[in-house]
Amino acid sequence: MINSTLSANILIVDDQEMNVRLLEKILEHAGYKNVTCSSDSRKVKELYLNNDFDLVLLDIRMPHLDGFEVMEQLNEIEKESYIPVLVLTAQNDQETRLHALELGAKDFLTKPFDQTEVLLRIQNQLEVRLLHHQQLDLNKILDQRVKERTQELNDTRLEVIRRLGRAAEFRDNETGYHIIRMSRFSQIIALNHGLNEEMAELILNASPMHDIGKIGIPDNILLKPGKLDKEEWSIMQTHAAIGADILSGHDSELMETAKEIAMTHHEKFDGSGYPQGLKGEDIPLTARIVAISDVFDALTSVRPYKEAWSVEKAVAEIHNCSGKHFDPELVEAFDRSLPEILEVRSQYQEEEQDFNKNTFKRFL
């Protein structure tokens, strides 16, 4: 500990040049290597900002700025730490000492100086300073480990959500690429609509669960190659409520948003959607965004019941449904997003397969 403190950065501040030189000589003779001196208290702030001082030997009675004013400046700099000040004073009155302690002084050296006392008090303060830095470094390491662990848990939670979303899509002859594409489309549209990055990322992470309720739909309905009859269609529509029920019961923002999207992404702007027949802005914004993304990807993708539409035809259909199925303002955001959407679509393009053709409207 002693050897490590000999390399400490020490600042001596006293308007009396004789006191400065005496302290400097004592420290240098004891082996201290980094000692800076100043007889002008107005320079302390700049010196302190430009050097990583471990200890300041500070006189109280000085012209221009006294020691108390200097400590006030140092407190502004060291808001999250303490000022490593050892006060030099010829005054032993209680008021001076208490005021110095109130401002953060850690100890006192009384003039005239005793060499042994000077070295012992400096050594004690430097050891405390060294331990303080070690504790700060340990806290930083622990904070970083907590952040890494928290991020790991968050990443795991998001991956579980994505995989559950894929499970629902695979039951419906969809692919894992569908939820990747539509969730990223949703994020892009959200940003181009003016939502902040945090909200757009929330939609990105919540939207993969939009059709999780399909897990609860019987295979003879979900996988039926032909058009559903009225009763089957009614059962099919329950997947929205089933999904919301699966995602309910947890108050995290992510799960609440996923529940909201699952329940309402089949609602239509003109009120003709399901399951509640919500209209206009009564439909949550998150679901209105996901609705466009989901339909656009469904239209432009090959499925067992249809061929892929061209981008041009799909965009035209989105426009045609503006004000009916989709929020007109979000259709405009979709148009602004199209270059980025097509880039994502190209990046996550699945191989075309020779599927049987059939109706697809029951999935929209």
Buried (B, 14 or more C-beta within 10 A) or exposed (E): EEEEBBEBBBBBBBBBEEBBBBBBEBBEEBEBEBBBBBBEBBBBBEBBEEEEBBBBBBBBBBEEBBBBBBBEBBBEEBEEEBBBBBBBBEBEEEEBBEBBEEBBBBBBBBBEBEEEEBBEBBBBBBBBBBEBEEEEEEEEEEEEEEEEEEEEEEEEBBEEBBEBBBEBBEBBBBBBBBBBBBBBBBBBBBBBBEBEEEBBBBBBBBBBBBBBBBBBBEEEBBEBEEEBEEEBEEBBBBBBBBBBBBBBEEEEEBBBBBBBBBBBBBBBBBBEBBBBEBBEEEBBBBBBBBBBBBBBBBBBBBBBBBEBBEBEEBBEBBBEBBBEBBBEBBBEBBBBBBEBBBEBBEEBEEEEEEBEEBEBEBBB
